[in-house]
């Protein structure tokens, strides 16, 4: 006879509630065991087994068990094999009394698991409409009263509710899996979007640097030609002037010989005084020196522009950080010279494996931002050093500083504290991406009203798997 518990509404309600317990639903294995424990107790059984059909519809998986070996949980059963497999395959409930070892249908199962030697057992298919989703068996030991066909039939009514509870639990588990999968996909989408955004920022930076590179090449070509012949002409002119001065010296030495002709001597002396020949000789030499110095400066500016953009140098290479910093400083000097004095406190740095043109973009952004942070007149201090396997370059300014609430946002794309139309908010974001690409980092400290310091850390040698 079945226990009268299963006929009480309280037992049925408790069964339903087990499937709705949120704390258990987060752990499907525990909820299924709790349901099975409730069933075994209600049916007056000593043990029980719950198995569900996998998605391939070819095998059962034992998902919960009471009074069975732990290693059995999670094991697979082919449809048609053993008690549970037979019931799941046929879709028909089964009553067994006595020792099953003599039953040819389950001989293999008994030999595999001695726990299948109950005195009395009932097994039902778990069916949703005409679809079998698993099987449930409960067992009584030898000392207990054996189950009857009436018990099998009456239990089948309760099993319908059990099936709904188990299916709801499994659906919830599947839902949780789908939610986890969707959450993972969402994380992957966010990651892809972040990579796309970084790639877009890098593309913008690359296009900008390519434009600067083309400009540098064009400027270098256009300026170098006239600078070349001006420099050549100045050299020739300097030689001609030297010859003329030699001739003038000879005339000056011959001037006393004109004493026999006082009028001519007086005319030459007057002309020399009028032209201030001594001043002309001195000033011409100075003018030539300044002109040649100007040509050297123009050539240096062109070279700095080429060094800054590193035309045709898009590969990783070993470069001198100070050279890149100095050439960049010369390029942006017009932005800085009216706002700040630049103080250099360079340390001794080894060459660094890097993409020089991209690092120069970082240096340019740092220098321009430092200048913009200074409202009237201030100081920009450039420092550098080496620590272990890293080098660092520091940009300090005496500007207005960054407020604490903005300090954590300054590397966000399109975030800027500048007025509308004065900045895109991409400078520091691009700098952050470039430094990350170099497997480095940027540290920042700031105090409102006193200034800001950015320190860029870079590894001396890139890892083998560099991008």
C-alpha positions in Angstrom: 0.0 0.0 0.0 1.1 3.5 -0.7 1.6 5.9 2.2 -1.4 8.1 2.8 0.9 11.2 2.6 0.6 11.4 -1.2 -3.1 11.8 -0.9 -2.8 14.9 1.2 -2.9 18.3 -0.4 -0.1 19.5 1.8 2.2 16.9 0.4 1.3 17.8 -3.2 1.8 21.5 -2.4 5.2 20.9 -0.8 6.2 19.0 -3.9 5.2 21.9 -6.1 7.0 24.4 -3.8 10.2 22.4 -4.1 10.3 23.1 -7.8 9.8 26.8 -7.1 12.4 27.2 -4.4 14.7 29.9 -5.8 17.7 28.9 -3.5 17.5 25.4 -4.8 16.7 26.3 -8.4 20.2 27.9 -8.7 21.5 24.3 -8.1 19.5 21.9 -10.2 21.2 18.8 -8.8 20.1 19.7 -5.3 16.5 20.6 -6.3 16.1 17.2 -8.1 17.4 15.3 -5.1 15.1 17.3 -2.8 12.2 16.4 -5.1 13.2 12.7 -5.1 13.6 12.7 -1.3 10.0 14.1 -1.0 8.7 11.4 -3.4 10.5 8.5 -1.7 9.2 9.6 1.7 5.7 10.1 0.4 5.6 6.7 -1.3 6.8 5.0 1.8 9.9 3.8 -0.1 13.5 3.2 1.0 15.3 4.3 -2.1 14.7 5.9 -5.5 16.3 6.9 -8.8 15.5 9.8 -11.1 16.8 9.7 -14.7 16.2 12.2 -17.5 16.6 11.8 -21.3 19.4 13.8 -22.9 19.0 16.0 -25.9 20.1 13.2 -28.3 17.1 11.1 -27.1 19.3 8.0 -27.1 20.4 7.8 -23.4 19.2 8.5 -19.9 21.3 10.3 -17.3 20.8 9.5 -13.7 20.4 13.0 -12.1 19.3 12.1 -8.6 19.3 9.0 -6.3 18.4 8.1 -2.8 20.3 5.2 -1.1 22.3 4.4 -4.2 26.1 4.5 -4.7 27.5 8.1 -5.4 29.3 6.9 -8.5 25.9 6.0 -10.1 24.8 9.7 -10.2 25.6 11.1 -13.6 26.0 7.7 -15.2 24.4 7.0 -18.6 21.8 4.3 -19.4 20.9 3.3 -23.0 17.2 3.3 -23.8 15.9 -0.3 -23.4 18.7 -1.2 -20.9 17.8 -1.9 -17.3 14.6 -1.0 -15.5 14.8 2.7 -16.1 15.9 2.3 -19.8 13.1 -0.2 -20.5 10.4 2.0 -19.0 11.7 5.1 -20.8 11.8 3.2 -24.1 8.3 1.7 -23.8 6.6 4.5 -22.0 4.8 2.0 -19.8 4.9 1.8 -16.0 6.4 -1.3 -14.4 5.8 -3.2 -11.1 8.5 -5.6 -9.8 8.3 -7.7 -6.7 10.9 -10.2 -5.6 14.5 -10.7 -6.6 15.1 -9.3 -10.1 18.3 -11.3 -10.7 16.3 -14.0 -12.2 14.5 -11.6 -14.6 16.3 -11.8 -18.0 15.3 -8.3 -18.9 17.4 -6.8 -16.0 20.0 -9.5 -15.5 22.8 -7.2 -16.9 21.7 -4.3 -14.8 21.6 -6.4 -11.6 25.1 -7.7 -12.3 26.3 -4.1 -12.8 24.6 -2.7 -9.7 23.6 -4.8 -6.7 21.3 -1.9 -5.5 18.8 -3.1 -8.2 17.9 -6.1 -5.9 14.9 -4.5 -4.2 12.1 -6.6 -2.7 9.5 -4.4 -4.4 9.9 -1.6 -7.0 7.7 0.6 -9.1 9.0 2.6 -12.1 7.1 5.1 -14.2 7.9 7.0 -17.4 7.9 10.8 -17.0 5.8 12.0 -19.9 4.8 15.4 -21.1 1.8 14.7 -23.4 3.3 11.8 -25.6 6.9 12.8 -25.1 9.0 10.8 -22.5 11.5 13.0 -20.7 12.8 10.4 -18.3 11.9 7.7 -15.7 11.4 7.5 -12.0 11.8 4.4 -9.8 11.1 3.8 -6.1 12.1 0.7 -4.1 11.2 -1.1 -0.9 13.5 -3.5 0.8 12.7 -7.0 1.8 11.1 -6.2 5.2 8.6 -3.7 3.7 5.2 -4.5 2.3 5.4 -5.0 -1.4 3.7 -2.6 -3.8 0.6 -3.7 -5.8 -0.9 -2.9 -9.2 -3.3 -0.5 -7.5 -0.3 1.3 -6.0 1.3 1.5 -9.4 -1.9 2.9 -10.9 -2.5 5.4 -8.0 1.1 6.4 -8.0 0.9 7.1 -11.8 -1.6 9.9 -11.0 0.9 11.6 -8.7 3.7 11.0 -11.2 2.0 13.3 -13.7 2.4 16.2 -11.2 6.0 15.0 -10.5 6.7 15.1 -14.2 5.5 18.7 -14.5 7.6 19.7 -11.5 10.7 18.0 -12.9 10.2 19.5 -16.3 9.7 22.9 -14.9 12.9 22.5 -12.9 14.7 21.4 -16.1 13.2 24.2 -18.1 14.4 26.6 -15.5 17.9 25.0 -15.6 17.9 25.3 -19.4 16.7 28.9 -19.1 19.5 29.7 -16.7 21.9 28.1 -19.2 20.5 30.2 -22.0 20.7 33.3 -19.8 24.3 32.4 -19.0 25.0 31.8 -22.7 23.3 35.1 -23.7 25.3 36.9 -20.9 28.5 35.4 -22.2 27.5 36.3 -25.8 26.7 39.8 -24.6 30.1 40.0 -22.9 31.7 38.8 -26.1 29.8 41.4 -28.1 30.9 44.1 -25.7 34.4 42.9 -26.0 34.2 42.8 -29.8 32.7 46.3 -29.8 35.5 47.5 -27.6 38.1 46.0 -29.9 36.2 47.6 -32.9 36.2 50.9 -31.1 39.9 50.5 -30.4 40.6 49.5 -33.9 38.6 52.5 -35.2 40.6 54.8 -32.9 43.8 53.2 -34.1 42.6 53.7 -37.7 41.9 57.3 -37.1 45.3 57.7 -35.5 46.9 55.8 -38.4 45.2 57.9 -41.0 46.2 61.0 -39.2 49.8 59.9 -39.0 49.7 58.8 -42.6 48.5 62.3 -43.6 51.2 63.9 -41.5 53.7 61.5 -43.1 52.6 62.5 -46.6 52.7 66.1 -45.6 56.2 65.7 -44.2 57.4 64.0 -47.3 55.9 66.7 -49.5 57.2 69.5 -47.3 60.7 67.9 -47.1 60.8 67.6 -50.9 59.5 71.1 -51.6 61.7 72.9 -49.0 64.8 70.8 -49.4 65.2 71.9 -53.0 65.3 75.7 -52.5 67.1 75.3 -49.2 69.7 73.3 -51.1 70.5 75.9 -53.7 70.2 78.8 -51.2 72.7 77.0 -49.0 74.9 76.5 -52.0 74.5 80.1 -53.1 75.3 81.4 -49.7 78.5 79.3 -49.7 79.5 80.7 -53.0 78.5 84.3 -51.9 80.6 83.9 -48.8 83.6 83.0 -51.0 83.0 85.9 -53.3 82.7 88.3 -50.3 86.0 87.0 -49.0 87.6 87.7 -52.3 86.0 91.2 -52.4 87.2 92.0 -48.9 90.7 90.9 -49.9 90.5 93.3 -52.8 89.2 96.1 -50.6 92.1 95.5 -48.2 94.6 95.8 -51.1 92.9 99.1 -52.2 93.1 100.4 -48.6 96.7 99.6 -48.5 97.3 101.4 -51.8 95.4 104.5 -50.7 98.5 106.4 -49.4 100.0 106.2 -52.9 97.2 108.5 -54.1 98.7 111.4 -52.1 100.0 112.8 -55.4 96.4 113.3 -56.4 94.7 114.9 -53.4 91.3 115.3 -55.1 91.1 111.6 -55.9 92.3 110.6 -52.4 89.7 112.9 -50.8 86.9 111.5 -53.0 87.8 107.9 -52.1 88.0 108.7 -48.4 84.7 110.5 -48.5 83.0 107.6 -50.2 84.5 105.1 -47.7 83.1 107.2 -44.8 79.7 107.6 -46.5 79.4 103.9 -47.1 80.9 103.1 -43.6 83.0 100.4 -45.3 84.3 99.1 -41.9 80.7 98.5 -40.7 79.7 96.9 -44.0 82.6 94.4 -43.8 81.7 93.5 -40.2 77.9 93.4 -40.8 78.2 91.4 -44.0 80.0 88.6 -42.2 77.3 88.6 -39.5 74.5 88.6 -42.1 76.1 85.6 -43.8 76.5 83.8 -40.5 72.9 84.4 -39.6 71.6 83.4 -43.0 73.6 80.1 -42.8 72.3 79.5 -39.3 68.7 80.1 -40.6 69.2 77.6 -43.3 70.4 75.0 -40.8 67.3 75.7 -38.6 65.0 75.2 -41.6 66.8 71.9 -42.4 66.4 70.9 -38.7 62.7 71.7 -38.8 62.2 69.5 -41.9 64.2 66.7 -40.4 62.2 67.0 -37.1 59.0 66.7 -39.1 60.3 63.6 -40.9 61.4 62.1 -37.6 58.1 62.9 -36.0 56.0 61.2 -38.7 58.6 58.5 -39.4 57.6 58.2 -43.0 57.7 54.5 -44.3 58.5 53.3 -40.7 55.4 51.4 -39.6 57.3 48.4 -38.3 58.5 47.7 -34.8 62.0 49.0 -34.3 64.6 50.1 -31.7 64.4 53.9 -31.3 65.8 56.6 -29.1 62.9 58.0 -27.0 64.6 61.3 -26.4 65.1 61.9 -30.1 61.4 61.3 -30.7 60.4 63.6 -27.8 62.7 66.4 -29.0 61.5 66.2 -32.6 57.9 66.2 -31.4 58.6 69.2 -29.1 59.9 71.1 -32.1 56.8 70.3 -34.1 54.4 71.6 -31.4 56.7 74.4 -30.2 54.3 77.1 -31.7 51.6 75.7 -29.3 53.9 75.9 -26.3 56.3 78.8 -26.6 53.7 81.5 -25.7 52.4 79.5 -22.7 55.2 77.8 -21.0 58.9 77.4 -20.4 60.0 73.8 -21.1 62.4 72.3 -18.6 64.2 69.0 -19.6 65.4 66.6 -16.9 66.3 63.6 -19.1 67.8 60.5 -17.6 70.0 58.0 -19.4 67.7 55.8 -21.5 68.4 52.7 -23.6 66.8 52.4 -27.0 63.3 51.0 -26.8 61.5 48.6 -29.1 58.5 50.5 -30.4 56.5 52.0 -33.2 58.2 55.5 -33.1 55.6 57.4 -35.1 52.8 56.2 -32.7 54.8 57.1 -29.6 55.4 60.5 -31.1 51.6 60.9 -31.4 51.4 60.2 -27.6 54.1 62.7 -26.9 52.4 65.3 -29.0 49.0 64.8 -27.2 50.7 65.1 -23.8 52.6 68.3 -24.8 49.6 70.0 -26.3 47.3 69.0 -23.4 50.0 70.4 -21.0 50.1 73.7 -22.9 46.3 73.9 -22.9 46.1 73.3 -19.2 48.2 76.4 -18.5 45.9 79.5 -18.6 48.6 82.2 -18.6 52.2 81.4 -18.2 53.7 78.3 -16.6 56.2 75.5 -16.8 56.2 72.1 -18.6 58.8 69.7 -17.2 59.9 66.7 -19.2 61.6 63.9 -17.2 62.7 60.4 -18.1 64.3 57.4 -16.4 64.6 53.7 -16.4 63.5 51.2 -13.8 64.1 47.5 -14.2 63.0 46.4 -17.7 60.9 49.5 -18.3 61.6 53.2 -19.2 59.4 56.1 -18.3 58.7 59.5 -19.7 57.0 62.2 -17.5 55.1 65.3 -18.6 54.4 67.7 -15.7 52.7 71.0 -16.0 51.8 73.9 -13.7 48.3 74.2 -15.1 44.8 74.2 -13.5 44.8 70.5 -12.7 42.0 67.9 -13.1 39.2 67.5 -10.6 39.0 64.1 -8.8 35.6 63.3 -10.4 37.1 63.6 -13.8 40.4 61.9 -13.2 39.0 58.4 -13.8 37.3 59.5 -17.1 40.1 61.3 -18.9 41.0 58.2 -21.0 37.4 57.6 -22.1 36.8 58.3 -25.8 35.2 61.7 -26.5 35.4 62.8 -22.8 36.9 66.3 -22.6 37.0 69.1 -20.0 37.6 71.6 -22.8 34.9 74.0 -24.0 32.8 72.9 -27.0 34.8 73.1 -30.2 38.1 73.1 -28.4 38.7 69.4 -28.2 37.4 66.0 -29.4 38.3 64.0 -26.3 40.2 61.5 -28.5 43.8 62.6 -27.6 44.2 60.8 -24.3 42.0 57.9 -25.5 44.3 57.3 -28.5 47.4 57.8 -26.3 46.0 55.1 -23.9 45.4 52.7 -26.7 48.8 53.2 -28.2 50.6 52.7 -24.9 48.5 49.6 -24.3 49.5 48.3 -27.7 53.1 48.8 -26.5 52.3 46.7 -23.4 52.9 49.8 -21.3 50.7 52.0 -19.0 50.0 55.6 -18.2 49.9 56.9 -14.6 48.4 60.3 -13.8 48.4 62.5 -10.7 46.8 65.9 -10.4 45.9 68.6 -8.0 43.4 71.3 -8.8 45.1 74.6 -9.1 48.7 73.2 -9.0 49.0 71.0 -12.1 49.1 67.5 -13.5 51.7 64.9 -14.2 51.4 62.1 -16.7 54.0 59.3 -16.6 54.2 56.9 -19.6 55.8 53.5 -18.8 57.1 51.4 -21.7 58.9 48.0 -21.7 62.3 48.2 -23.2 61.7 45.0 -25.2 58.3 43.9 -26.4 57.1 40.4 -25.6 57.3 37.8 -28.4 53.5 37.9 -29.0 53.4 41.7 -29.6 50.5 42.9 -31.8 
